[in-house]
């Protein structure tokens, strides 16, 4: 089963199983996946499972600030693969199709993905320079 994990914002670390149904994500209290962010529309995006294609897709629901997948704003239905980063408002989400038994397993996966994406820091200071 696929999940989304909130990787930034006030709800960082929350995770939601997607199942094989349509999931609406937004700010509205009535949504099963409510994300508290002032730049997110009440009904911001949909994530749904296409049984024929055996994949999950994301659709922008005409939100004011858009939906970004791996840094690119989407304008039409976009397929998701494990590790895709979704940005809505100022909140980042990680899409994964891994199964997790509990919250700790999901957070452990998030931390591992975060470490892979962290850039290597190279110190360019001259070691021989005098102060």
C-alpha positions as CSV (number, residue, x, y, z in Angstrom):
1,X,0.0,0.0,0.0
2,X,1.3,3.5,-0.8
3,X,1.6,6.3,1.7
4,X,2.3,10.0,1.8
5,X,4.5,11.4,4.5
6,X,4.6,15.1,5.4
7,X,8.2,16.1,5.4
8,X,7.9,19.7,6.4
9,X,5.5,22.1,8.0
10,X,3.5,21.9,11.2
11,X,2.5,18.3,10.7
12,X,6.0,17.0,9.8
13,X,6.2,13.3,10.3
14,X,2.5,12.6,9.8
15,X,1.8,9.8,7.3
16,X,-1.3,8.7,5.5
17,X,-2.1,5.4,3.8
18,X,-3.6,6.0,0.4
19,X,-5.3,2.6,-0.3
20,X,-6.9,2.2,-3.7
21,X,-9.3,5.1,-3.5
22,X,-9.3,8.7,-4.4
23,X,-7.8,10.9,-1.7
24,X,-8.4,14.6,-1.6
25,X,-5.7,16.6,0.2
26,X,-6.3,20.1,1.4
27,X,-7.0,22.5,4.3
28,X,-10.7,21.6,4.8
29,X,-11.6,19.9,8.1
30,X,-13.8,17.4,6.3
31,X,-10.9,15.8,4.4
32,X,-9.3,12.6,5.6
33,X,-5.9,14.1,4.7
34,X,-6.0,17.7,6.1
35,X,-2.9,19.7,5.8
36,X,-2.7,22.9,7.9
37,X,-1.0,25.5,5.7
38,X,-2.4,28.9,4.9
39,X,-1.2,28.6,1.2
40,X,-3.1,25.3,0.7
41,X,-6.6,25.4,-0.8
42,X,-9.5,23.8,1.0
43,X,-9.4,21.1,-1.7
44,X,-5.9,21.4,-3.2
45,X,-5.1,18.1,-4.9
46,X,-6.3,14.5,-5.5
47,X,-4.2,11.4,-5.3
48,X,-5.8,8.3,-6.8
49,X,-5.0,4.8,-7.8
50,X,-5.5,3.7,-11.4
51,X,-6.2,-0.1,-11.4
52,X,-5.6,-0.5,-15.1
53,X,-2.2,1.2,-15.0
54,X,-1.4,-0.1,-11.5
55,X,-0.1,3.3,-10.4
56,X,-0.9,6.4,-8.3
57,X,-1.4,9.8,-9.9
58,X,-1.8,13.3,-8.6
59,X,-4.1,16.0,-10.0
60,X,-4.2,19.7,-9.1
61,X,-7.8,20.7,-8.2
62,X,-7.4,24.2,-9.6
63,X,-5.6,25.4,-6.5
64,X,-4.3,29.0,-6.3
65,X,-0.7,28.1,-5.6
66,X,-0.4,24.9,-7.6
67,X,1.1,21.4,-7.0
68,X,4.7,20.7,-7.7
69,X,6.1,17.2,-8.2
70,X,9.9,17.0,-7.9
71,X,10.1,20.8,-8.3
72,X,8.0,21.0,-11.5
73,X,4.5,22.5,-11.4
74,X,2.0,20.1,-12.8
75,X,-0.8,21.1,-15.1
76,X,-2.3,17.7,-15.8
77,X,-2.6,14.3,-14.1
78,X,0.9,13.1,-13.2
79,X,2.0,9.6,-12.3
80,X,3.8,9.1,-9.1
81,X,6.7,6.8,-8.3
82,X,8.4,5.8,-5.0
83,X,10.3,8.8,-3.6
84,X,8.5,11.6,-5.5
85,X,8.5,14.8,-3.6
86,X,5.2,16.8,-3.7
87,X,5.0,20.4,-2.7
88,X,1.7,22.1,-1.9
89,X,1.7,25.5,-0.3
90,X,4.8,25.5,2.0
91,X,4.4,21.9,2.9
92,X,6.4,19.0,1.3
93,X,5.1,15.5,1.1
94,X,7.0,12.3,0.2
95,X,5.1,9.7,-1.9
96,X,6.2,6.1,-1.2
97,X,4.7,2.8,-2.3
98,X,6.4,0.9,0.6
99,X,4.4,-0.8,3.3
100,X,4.8,0.4,6.9
101,X,3.6,-1.4,10.0
102,X,3.7,1.7,12.1
103,X,4.6,5.4,12.4
104,X,8.2,4.6,13.4
105,X,8.8,2.6,10.3
106,X,7.4,5.4,8.1
107,X,9.6,8.0,9.8
108,X,12.6,5.8,9.5
109,X,12.0,5.6,5.8
110,X,11.6,9.4,5.5
111,X,14.9,9.9,7.4
112,X,16.7,7.5,5.0
113,X,15.3,9.3,1.9
114,X,16.2,12.7,3.4
115,X,19.8,11.6,3.9
116,X,20.1,10.4,0.3
117,X,18.8,13.8,-0.9
118,X,21.1,15.9,1.3
119,X,23.9,17.5,-0.7
120,X,27.5,16.8,0.1
121,X,29.1,19.9,1.6
122,X,32.5,20.7,0.2
123,X,34.6,23.2,2.2
124,X,36.4,25.5,-0.2
125,X,38.4,27.5,2.3
126,X,42.1,27.6,1.8
127,X,43.7,25.6,4.6
128,X,47.0,27.5,4.3
129,X,45.4,31.0,4.5
130,X,46.5,33.0,7.5
131,X,43.9,34.8,9.6
